Amino acid sequence: MAQITPMMKQYLEIKAQHQDAFLFFRLGDFYEMFFDDAVKAAQELEITLTGRGQGEDRIPMCGVPYHSADQYMSRLIEKGYKVALCEQVEDPKQAKGVVKREVVKLLTPGTMMNGNMIKEKENNFLVALTHFTDGSFGLARTDLTTGQCEVTHIAGDLDEVIQDIAISGAKELVVSSNLEASVLKRIQDKCSVTISIENETELPREYEHLVDHLRMDQLSISFSRLLQYLIRTQKRSLGHLQKVSHYQNNSYMKMDAHTKRNLELTESLREKKKAGSLLSIVDQTVTAMGGRLVKNWIDRPLINEQMIEERLTLVTSFKECYFEREELRDELRHVYDLERLAGRIAYGSVNARELVQLKRSLQKVPLLKEYINKIAPAFTDKWFKEGHSLTQLIELLERSLVEDPPISVTDGGMIQPGYHQELDSYRDASLNGKQWIAELEQKEKQETGVKSLKIGFNKVFGYYIEVTRTNLHLLPEGRYERKQTLSNAERFITPELKEKEALILNAEEKMEQLEYELFVEVRDETKQYVNEIQNLARAISEIDVLAGFATISEKRHYVRPTFSKERLIEIQDGRHPVVETVIEKGQYVANDVHMHQGREMLLITGPNMAGKSTYMRQLALLAIMAQIGCYVPATAAKLPIFDQVFTRIGAADDLASGQSTFMVEMLETKYALTKATENSLLLLDEIGRGTSTYDGMALAQAIIEYIHNTVRAKTLFSTHYHELTQLDQELTDLKNVHVSAVEESGTVVFLHKVVDGQADRSYGIYVAELAELPSEVTKRAEILLEKFEQKASQRSETQRVKEEQQLSLFMEDLEVTNDLNHKRTSTVVASQEEKVLKKLVKKDVLNMTPIEAIQFINDLQKLLK
């Protein structure tokens, strides 16, 4: 580059401050990008790459029109990029040299306030992570669109940090520049987030009220990092940020990202959409803010029984008051998204139409309060405090804004007549001037006899009188002053018309400017009510969610759950809340679940496609529904309050980190075994299937034994290793259950009913036939299966003979041992012999391997010596 122009020098100086963002540099009616930004943006946005200059000095360049820039910026941010918006900050007419430009806003995935990325019923969280010297972590998060702020402290468990970030759905993570590379890599391997840097953690004085109730300095520091990032990037008021809420992960049921995915809590496994998830069933909300709240409740079910019961009691009240509930829900449908409206008001980006939406929403409050007073009178004061009426704000908006204002706030047409005297005078001048022009047109037509004469207007020439060429001869000489010649007409002006033009245009210009100033005043006055609007939004959100729970509970015949302090599970006719909705009415087979002391683990066998996974997921979903305060699909349900739910269902390679399916399976199982407590729920499906049969079976049995003897959690373990069903004779708290099926005339009928006992086979080949594998394959498989079973039977017979031989040797050794020890005290001998005989009677010798038999004999000998 031979020489840098002053404009390019300015660009490079600004770009140096925003190396991690695309710099949208305003030049006239376009935002331009240069150098690497231009090359990359042209690829990502599929726009033309051009250049500035010639030859070796040519600079890559691309641009987008300013009026459509939002869509281009949104596309970049959806891909995880950042955009620095650089605007002219001085009037070009008054500028000396290059017009001064500054970055007025940094757009990032976590700070978007509108656009396609902002989903109506989902939060858009920005998360900040702070790693303290004692090894602990602080996590702060905010949804800038609503002002919701939360913070937590995690004592050194990076896995828990990663799970928290993943569950929040955050798209952007703010960290310090000196965060350990290993920590950052582990987070990026598990979470798809844009990384941003913020080193400042000093809390500005004007925001101290947001954290003055927090008891830990580390919590305040965590939030301060987040706040400083917002101040630096947003460059505008953050007055809508709400008081920081301190949440503790041990106050909620913990579920890792795998569990949430496997249970399809908020999106389906296959299509990654809300349809087919638990959320799609329990979300019967009619407001956007209610939809966000119910998703948050599913993400974090309660473990405080008193809080759960309070929600359930309210659901009962809503359920019992059908007519009042439905009328209430009808009114809620007319309430707009108050949370995000409050955010836009504080941000200064709200328009007049949105303020009218706010007014209409607030006008519904008295009626909502009236319905709640009938349904749950004890909660009327909690949800609708005195300030919630917001009467003064309603009156302001009624007086100031018309009912149907335009979207634009600069084109006028927003302010009510009578609200401002000076504005009314401008309107009168404009209206009367236009009336005068209409009268002038009629007058000129009559006096000249030119019926086609018209008075028009454009922004270049202002008002003009237009006469076609064929009628020019009718005009008296010197009547008009020629202004413009067209191909088929002439345009004229008169001194009187120019005078009125000045009056009209001056009035309209002043009217639009004054309207905007008055609107800004109204908007700024509305900011004073932001906190009250947010409080009202929280109340309406809860009402919406609980009324929705009551609606689905009534529609689907759910029952109120009860909770057991003795860790009992007694579910009668339980149903999977999602599956039952896609099966023809009356066809779903309900199942019981009974788990108690002596029955803490269920080993589930049965055919493929018979419903084992549905049965397992069903229990977890009922527990989650109960702990968010919703009724459950059953005829009766008693449950413990689970502190955690773990699932190991399905598997896939993690190619990015070079981990096989089996490794992923083992890592997820390890996480469950090391984190679970006796108050947890474990769902383990086909553990060990990713390796050889004996390896897998050995691991599966070892895992079952470890859970049974050490973890003691409620566990459903599904398997096709039928050999494991013998464990119920050794593990006192494990019981066999199976999904029943019957075979008639070569056809298998899955009954989908879970009953006690073990299954005799898995019907894998039959399932293959249902999948319509080539008949040559399934027939060959049947032949091979018969051969394998015959070989297994022969091996079993050989093993049985060996075991009998070992047993005869054992009996001989026992006789010799008895002779050698005959001289022992008769009482001692009788006692030892009794122990040996009891062990011998209990042991299933026919299912022992030779090595196991020898070891058993050796143990018995030791007892008798």
N, C-alpha and C positions, 0 to 999 in steps of 0.2 A: 504494500500500500504506500504509494508515493507521498500523499498528503492527506491528513485527516481534516475534514471540514469541521467548523464549529458545531454543527448539528450532530455529526457522528461522534465528536468528542463528548458532547453532552450525553449521547446514548451510551457510550462505553463507560462513562463515570457512573451512570445509574445502574447499568447492567452489572458492574463490579460489586454492587451492594446486594444483588439478588441472583447469585450464580445458580441457585437450585430451582429457579423459576423461569418460565417463558415471560419475556418482557414485551407486553403489548404497548408499543410506543406510539402515542397519538400524533399523527401528521395529517392535518386537515380533516377530511371525512373518513380517514382510514386509521386502523391500528396496524403499524408495520413491525415486522421482526427481521433481524439481520443475523448474518453469520450462522453459527451452529443452530441457533434458535429457529432460523428460517428453514434450514435444511430438514430439521427434525419435525417442525410443525407442518411443513408441506407434506411429509409422509403420513403423519398421524391424522391430519385433517383432510388429506386428499385434495389439496389446493395447489395452484400453479406456483412453482418456484421461479422467480425472476432474478434480476440482479441490478445493482447500482454501480455505475462506472463502466470502464472498458478494459479489456485485456487483463493483465495481471492484477490490476487494481480493482477488478470487478468484485463486488461484495454480494454474496447470496442474500436474497430478500424475498419476502412474501408478506401479504397483508390481507386483512378482512375489513369490510365496511363497518363503521362504528355502530350503525343502527341494527346490525345483525350480529354484533360481536358476542353477545351473551351465549348464543347457541354454540359458537366455536369454543369459547372458554369452558362451557359446561362439558363439552366432549373431551377436552384435554383433562379436566379435573376428574371425570368419570374413569379415565385411564390411570389415575393416580398421580398426575402432574400438578404443579402449582403455576399460577399465573399472577404476575405483578402488573397491575393496571397503572400505566403512566399517562397522566393527563396534563394539558396545558393549565397552568395555575395563574396566568396573568393574561390580560387583554392584549392580543397581538398588535392592536393599534397603538398601544402605549408602550410596547416592548422596545427596548434598545438592544439591537442585536438579536440573538437567538431567543425565542420565546421561552420563558422559564417553565420547566416541567418537573413534576414530582410523581413518585408512586403514591397514589391516593388509597390503594387497597391491595392487599395480597389475598388472592382467592386460593383456597386449599381444600382438599377433600373433607376436612373436619370443620371448616368454617363457612361452608355454603349456607346461605340464607334462603335461597329459592332455586328453581331450576329442576331438571329431571331427576337429579340425585336425591332430592328431598321428597320422600314418600310420605303420603298423608298420615298413615297409621304406624310410622316407624320413627324412632329417634335417630338423629345423626350425631353420634358422639365423637368428640375430640378428647383424647386421653393424654395425660402427661405422667411420665414415670420418673421417680427420683430414687436413686439407690444410695442409701445412707452408709456411713462408715461402719456402723455396727452390723452391716449385712442385711438389714431390713429394707423393705421397699415401701414407697408411698405412691398411691395411684389416685389421681384426680381426673375427673371427667366432667364435661359440660356438653349440653345440646344448645348451641348458640341460637337456634331457632325458637327455643322456648325459655331459655335462661336457667334451665335446671342444672344444678351443680352438686356433685357428690365427691366424696373423698374416702379412702380407706387406707389402712396400714397393714402390711403383711410381713410377718416375721421370718424373712429369709427363705421362703419357699418360692423359688422361681417358677415351678410348675403351676402353683396357684396364681401367680401373677399372669402367666401366659393364658391360663383358663379364664381369668377375669377379663383380660383384653379381648379374647376371642368371643366370649359370651356377650360382651357389650356391643359387638358388631362394629367397633371403631374402625374407621378408614384411615386415621392419621394418629401417629404417636409422637409426642413431644418429649425429647430426652436432652440431657446435657451432652456437651461435646466430649466429655471425658468418661462417658459410660463405657464399661468394659466391653471390648469387641465380642468376647465370647457370649456375654449376656444378650447383646443386641442380635447376634447371629441366631441364637436359640429362639428369640422372639420372632425374628423374621422368617425362620424356617416353619414356624407354626401359624403365624398370623400374617395375612396379606394387608400390610399397612404402609402408608407413606411416612417416612421418618423426617421429622423436623427438629431443629436444634434451638434450644433456649437455655442460656446459662444464668440469666438473671432470676433471682428468687426473693428479691426484696418486695415486701407488700406495700403498695402505694397507700397512703393514709386514707384517701377517699373510699377505699374498698375494705377497710378494716372491719366495718360492721358485718361483712359477709362471713367472717371467721372468728369473731370475738367470743363465740360460744364454744369453740373447739378447745379441748383440754390438752391436746398434744401439739407441741411445736412442730413436730414432723408433719402433721396433717396440714398445718398452715403453710409450711414450706412447699409441700407438694402442690397445694392449690396455687400458691404464688407463682410457681413456674408456669403453670397453665395460664394464669391471668396475664402475666407479663408477655407471653406469646400472643395472646389476644390483643393486648394494647398495641403491640408492635405491628401486628399484621392488619388489624381492622381500622385503626386510625379514626375512630368515631366513638360515640357514647356506648357504654356497656351497662347503662343504668337498669336494664331489665334482668341482670344476673340475680338469681335468687340466693338466699342464705344457703351456705354450703351444708349439705346433709352428710353426716358421718355414718356410713354403712359398714357393718362388720360381716364378713362372709360367713362366720359361724352363727349368724342370726338367721340364716336362710338355708334351705336344703341345697346342698352342693351337688352340682352336676357338671361334669367336664364336657368339652365340646363334642367328644365322641358320643357320649350318652345323649345329649340333646339331638344330635344328628340321627342316631340309631332309633330313638323314640319318635322322631319326626314331630318334635314339639312345635316348631314355628314354620318349618318348611318340609316338603316331601323329599325323600331321598332321591328319587329318580329325576324329577323335573325342577327341584329347587324352588318350588312355588308354595304359596300359602295353602292352596287347595290340596287336600289330602293330609293336612297336619292337624294336630290337636287344636292349634290356634284357630283354624278355620271353623271348628265346631263350637268352641266356647266363646269366640268373639262374636257376640250378637249386639255389639255397640252400634250406636247410630251417630256418634260424633267422632271426629278424627282424634281428639285428645283422649277419649275413652278407649279407642283402638290402640293407642300407644301404651296406655296404662295396663291393659289386659296382657299385652305382650311382655311388659316388664314383670308383671306378677307371675307369668308362666316361667320366665327366666329365673325368678327368685322366689320360689314357694316359701311360705313361712314355716318356722319350727316352734313358734310361740303359740301354745294351745289356746290361750286366752284371746289372742288376736285372730286366730283362725275361727274360733267360735263366734266372735263378734261379727265377722263377715258372714258366717253361715246363718246367724240369727237374722241379719238384714236380708239375706237372700230369701229366708223363710217369710219375712214380712212382705217383701215384694211379690213372692209367689202367691201368698194368700189374698192379696189385693189386686186381682186381675184387672178390673176396669180402670182403677186409678193408675196402675202400672202402665197399661197400654196408652192411656191418655198422656201420662207423663212422657213416655217414649215418643209419642207424636210431637209433643212440644220440643223435646230435645233435638229432633230432626231439623229444627229451624235455628239451632244454636251453632254458630260458626266456631272455627278453631281459635278460641280465646287465647290459648297459650302462645301460638305463633303470631296472632295479631298483636299481643302485648310486646313480643320481641320486635316486630316491625315498627311499632310505635316508638319504642325506646331507641331503635336504630335510626329512626328518621326516614324510613323507606316506605311507610304506609301511605296509601293514596286515599282519596275521598270516598271511593266506593267501599273500601275496607272499613273505614270509620263508620259508614252507614251500616255495614254488617255487624260491627261491634254494637252499635245502638240497638239494632233489632234483637241481638242476642241478649243484651241487658234488659230489654223490655220484657223478656220471657221470665225473668227471675221471680217476680211476685207469684206468678202462676206455678212455677216449679216448687217454690216454697210451700204453697198451699197443698200441693199433692203430697209432698214429703211429710207435711204435718198430719196427713191422714194415714200414710203408710208406716212411717217410723217417726213418730212425734219426738222421741227422745233424741233424735239426731238433727232435728230442725235447726237448733241453735249452733250445733257444731258445724254444719255445712253452710248455713246462711246467717252469718253474723250481721250485725247492724249495718256495717259498711258495705255489705254486699249489694245493697239496693242501688248504690252508685247513682242516686237520683240527680245530683247536680250535673254529673257527666252526661246523663241521658238528656237533660234539659238543654245543655250546651250544644250537643250534637243535633237535637231537634231544631233549635233556633238557627244554627249556622249552616247546615248542609241540606241541599235538595235531596229528594228521595232517590233519584236515579242519576247520580253524577257521572261524568266521563271518567275513564281510567287515567287519562293524562291529568296532571295537576298544574300544567302550565297553559292550557288552552281555555281556561275559564269555564263557566257553566256549573260551578260547584256550590256557590254560596247562595243562601236563601234571600229572596227579596225582603227588604225591611231589616236585614241584619246589620247593615252598615250604610249610613246616609250618603257618604261620598261615593260609594260604589253604586248606589241607586241613581245618583245624579249622572254618573258616567253612562250607566245603562240607558237612562232617559235620553241623554244627548245622542247616543248611538242609535237608539230606536227611532227617535224623532228625525234624526238626519236621514236615515234610510227611508222613512216615510216621506220626507221632503223630496228625496230623489225619485221615489215612485210617482209622486204627484207631478214632479218636473217632467218625467217621461211622458205622461199623459198630456200635459200642457203643450209640449213641443210637437207631439203628434198632431194635435188639433191645429196649432198655429201654422205648421209647415205643410200639413196635408200628407206627410209621409207616414203611412200606417205601419211600415216595417221598422221605423226608427226605434232604437233601443239604447238604454244607458247601461253600460257594463263596467266591470272592474277587473283589474289584474294587479299583481304586486309590483310590476315594473312601471306601468303608466298610471296606476290609480284609476279613478273614475273617468269615463269617456262617453261621448255620444257617437254612436255608430250609424252610418247611413250607407246603403248599398249604392254602387255606381249608377245603377239605372234610375235612381231617385235624386241624384245630386243636383240636377237641373231645377228641382222644386225648391231648393234652399235659397232664400234671399241672400244677396251678396253681402259678405261681411258679418253675417249672423253669428258664425262660429269661428273659432281659431283652430286651424288645422294642426293635428297632433301626430297622426300616423297614417300611412298609406298601406292598404292591403291589396291583394290581387283583385278582389271583387267589392271592396268597400273602403270608405274613408272614415277615420276616427277624428273627433273634434273635442275641444273643451271650451268652457266659458269661464270668465273670472268668478262668477257666482258659484259654478260647480266646483272649482278648485278651492274656494273658501269653505264650502260644505265638506268637501273631501278632507281637508285639514282638520275640521272639527270632528268628523266621524272617526277618522283614523287615530287621531290623538285620543279620543274618548275610548276607543277599543283597546289601544295599547295600554293606556292607563288603567282601564278596567281589568285587563288580564293580569297586569302586574300587581294591582291591588288585591285581586282575588287570590293570587298565589300567596301574597303576604298575609292575608287574613286566614287562609288555610293553614299556613305554617304556625300562626298563633294558636289556632284551634288544636293542631297536632301537638304543639308544645304543651298546651294546657292539659291535653289528654295524658301526657307522660306522667303527670302527677298521680294518676290513678293506676299506674302499671302494677304496683304490688297488690292492690285490691283486685284487679282483674285476674292476676295470677292465682290468688287465693280462691277466687270464685271458680276458676278453671279447674283447680284440683278437686274441689267439691263436686262439680258437675261430672268430672271424669269418673270419680268413685261411684256416683249414683248411676251413671251410664253402664259401668261394668257390672255392678251388682244387679241392676234390673235385667241386664243381658243374661247373667247367670240364672236368674229366676225364670226367664223366658225359655232358655234351652232346657232347663230342668223340668219344666212343665211339659214342654213339647215332646221330649224324649223319655219321659217317665223316669227321671233320675231320683235318687233317694238321698236324704241327708246322712252323711257318714258320722260315726261316733269313733272315739279314740280310746285306745287301751294302753294303760300304763304297764300292763303285764306282757307287752309285746305280742299280743294275740292278733292274728289275721283271720277274720271270719267273714268271708265274702260269699253271699248267696246270689246265684244267678248273675254273676258279673259279666259285663259285656265290654268289648273294645269300642270306645266312643266314636272312632272314625270308621272302622270296618263295618259296624252295624248300619251306618248310613248309606253304604254303597251296595248292600245286599238287599234283595227283595224282602219287603216287609213280612215278618213272621218266619224267615228262613235262618236268621242268625241263631246259632246254638250257644246259649249262655252256659257258663261254667262256674263252679264253686272253687274257692281257694281256702284251705284250712291249714294254718301253720301255728304251732304252739310248742310248748316244751315237749321234747321227744319227737318233734316234727318241724325242726328248724330249717331243714334242707329238703328240697324236692328234686329227685333225679328223674328227668322226664325223657321217656323213650316213645317211639311211635313212628308211623310212616312219614315220609316226606310229604309236604303239602297238606298234612292233616290238621295243622293249626298249632304246633308247638310254639313257634315264635309269636303268634298272635296271643296265645295264653300268657306268655312271659311278659310281653309288652303291656298287655292289658292290666296286669297287677301294678306295674310302675305308673301307668297313666292314671289309674284310679287313685293311687297315693298322691300323685302330683295335683290332680284335680281337687282332692280333699284338702290339701295343704295350701291351695290358693284361695280356698273358701267357697268352692263350688260343690253342688251336689254331684253324685257319681252314678254311672249307669249300672245299677244292680237293684235287687229287691231288698237287700240288707247289706250293710258294710260296716265292719269294725276293723280299725287299722291302728297300728302304732304310728307315732310321728317319726318319720325317718329323717336322719340328719344328712344322709347322702344316698344317691342312687348311682350305681355303676352298671354299665352294660358292655358286654363283649359279644356283639352280634355282627356278623358279616366281616369281611376283610378285603383289603386292597393294598397293592404295592404302594409304597411311598418312594417313587422313583427319584424325586428331587433330592432326598437325603440318602438314596441308595439302599433303602430298606425293603426286604422282601415282604410278601404277605404274611409269612409265618413270623417274621421279626416284629412286624406291626402288631400282630396278634399277641405275641409274648409281652411286648412293651405295654400294651393296654391292660393286659391281665396283671402284669407287675404293678401298674399304677393302682388298680383296684385292690389288690391284695395288701399293698402297703398303706393305703389311705383309709380303707374301710374300717368301721368299728362294729360292735355288736348291734348298734342301732341303725345300721345301713341296710340297703337292699341291693343284692347282686343278681344280675341276670347274665348268665354265661351260656353261650350257645356254641356247641360243637368245638369246644376247646381241644386242640391237638390235631385237628384234621389236616393241618398244613404240612405235616411231616409223615414219616413212615408209620404204619399201623401200631407197631409195638412202642415206638417212641411216643406217639401221640397218646396211646392208652396209658402209658406210664405217667406222662405229664398230667393227663386229666385226673388220674387217680390221686396223684400227689397233691394236686391243687384242691381237689375235693377234701382230702384229709386235712390239709392245712386250714382251709376255711372252717371245717367242722371243729377242729381241735384248738385253733388259735384265734381266728377272726371272730367266729361265732355269729356272723351276720345272717340275716334271713337271705336264703339263696335259692334261686331256680337254676338248675343246671341241666341243659338239654344235650343229649348225646345219641350217637348211633353205635357207640361201643357197648354192646349188650353185656359184655363181660363185667362192666362196672356195676351192673344191677346187684351183684353179690355183696356189694359194700353195705347194704342195709343190714346184713348180719353182723357186721363189725362196728359200724358207726351208729351209735344209739339214737342220734337226732336226724338221721337221713332216712327218707322214705321214698319208695318207688311209686311213680305215677306214670300213666301212659295215655296217649290219645288213641282211642279205640277205632278199629276198622273191622269190617267183615268182608269175607271173600265168598262170592257165590258164582258158580259156573264160570270161573276164570275172571270175574269182574270184581274189583275191589271197591267197596263203598266206605268212604271216610265219614265217620260219625261226628267228628269234631268235638267229641265229649271226652273230658279228662277224668279218668277213673284210677283208683289205686291199683298197684301191681305193675309188672313190667310187660313191655311189648315183646312178641316173639320174633318179629321181623320188621324190615323197614320198607318193603315194597318199592325199592328204588327202580327196578326194571319196569314196573307198572307205571311209575311216574314218567319214565323215559318214553313209554308208549303214548302217554297223554301228550307229551311234547312232540309227538309225531316224528321221532327218530326213524330212520329207515328200518323197515321190518327185519332186514337181514341182520342189522345190529342187535336189535332186541332179542331175536330168536337165538342168535349166537350167544348172547349174554346169558340167556336162560340155561343153555347147555353148559356153559362154563360155570355158572353158579352151582349147578347140580354136581359137577365134578369137584369143585372146591368144597362143597358141603360134605361130599363123600370122603375126601381126604381128611377134612377136619374131624369127621366121625371116626375114621381109622386111627388118626393120631390120638383122639380121646380114649379109644379102647386100649391102645398100646400104653398110654399114660396110666390108665386105670390098672392094668396088669402090674406095671412097675410099682404103683403105689401100694397094691396088695402085697407084693413081695416085700416092699419096705416095711409095711405094717407087720408082716409075719416076723421079720427080723426084729422089729421093735418089740413084739410080744416075747420073743426068745430072750432078748436083752433084758426085758423087764423081769422075766422069771429068774435069770441069773442074778440080776441086781437084788431081787428080793431075797435069794438064798444068801448072798454075801452080807446082806444087812439084817439077817434074821436075828442076830444077837443084839440089835439095837433095842432100846426100850420099846415095849409093845405100844405104848401110847403115842410115842413120836412116830413109829412106823405107820401106825394107822392114820395119823394125821397127814403125813406126807403122801401116803398112797391115796388118800381121799382127794387131795389136791390134784394129783396126777390124773386120777380117774375123771374128775370133773372137767379138766382141760381136754382130756381125750374124748369125752362124750360131746363136748361143745364143738370140737374141731370138725370141719367138713373135709375129711381126708381124701375123698374122691376128686376134689377140686384142687389138690395140692400138687405142686411139681415135685420131682424127686429131690431137688435141692431143699425145697421147703420142708419135705418130710424128714430128711436127715437132720435139718436144723431143729425141727420140732422134737425129734427123738433126743437130740443132744440136750435141749432145754429140760425135757422131762427127767433125763438122767441126773442133771444137776440138782433138780429138786429132791431126788431120792438119795443122793449121796450125803 
